[in-house]
């Protein structure tokens, strides 16, 4: 089976092309894309993305700090 990921096109800066590599066993991604996805996921987890994003949204709803609300 082929990898389901896409990569930037070599011909056009604004286009993407399907990855032509074979997928790894028990996954739909080639080794390169699987490592990239694992790296992104690890980075999000280490950075506390879900929790920090919720805190940012709550802060945005409450308005700028120090502002007077009627």
C-alpha positions in Angstrom: 0.0 0.0 0.0 1.2 3.6 -0.7 1.6 6.3 1.9 -1.5 8.5 2.2 0.5 11.7 3.0 1.3 14.5 0.6 4.5 16.5 0.2 5.2 19.9 -1.4 5.6 19.7 -5.2 9.0 20.2 -6.7 7.4 21.9 -9.7 5.1 24.4 -8.1 5.5 26.2 -4.7 1.8 26.2 -4.1 1.0 22.6 -5.0 1.2 19.3 -3.2 1.8 15.8 -4.6 1.0 12.4 -3.2 3.8 10.6 -1.5 5.0 7.7 -3.7 6.7 5.7 -0.9 5.3 2.5 0.4 3.6 2.6 3.8 5.2 0.9 6.8 3.7 -2.3 8.2 0.5 -1.7 10.3 0.3 2.0 9.3 -0.8 4.1 6.4 2.3 6.3 6.3 5.8 5.7 5.0 8.7 5.8 7.5 9.5 9.5 6.8 5.9 10.7 7.3 5.3 8.5 10.3 8.4 9.9 12.0 7.2 13.5 11.2 3.7 12.9 12.6 5.1 11.3 15.7 7.4 14.3 16.2 4.6 16.7 15.8 2.4 14.8 18.3 5.3 14.5 20.8 5.9 18.3 20.5 2.2 19.0 21.1 2.1 16.8 24.2 5.4 18.1 25.6 4.2 21.7 25.1 0.9 20.9 26.9 -1.1 21.9 23.8 -4.6 20.8 24.8 -4.5 22.3 28.3 -2.7 25.5 27.2 -5.1 26.0 24.3 -8.1 25.8 26.7 -6.4 28.4 29.0 -5.8 30.7 26.0 -9.4 30.5 24.9 -10.7 31.2 28.5 -8.3 34.2 28.7 -9.6 35.5 25.4 -13.2 35.2 26.5 -12.5 37.2 29.7 -11.0 40.1 27.8 -7.7 41.9 28.2 -6.3 41.9 31.7 -6.9 45.0 33.6 -9.8 46.2 31.4 -12.9 47.5 33.1 -16.0 45.7 32.0 -19.5 47.2 32.7 
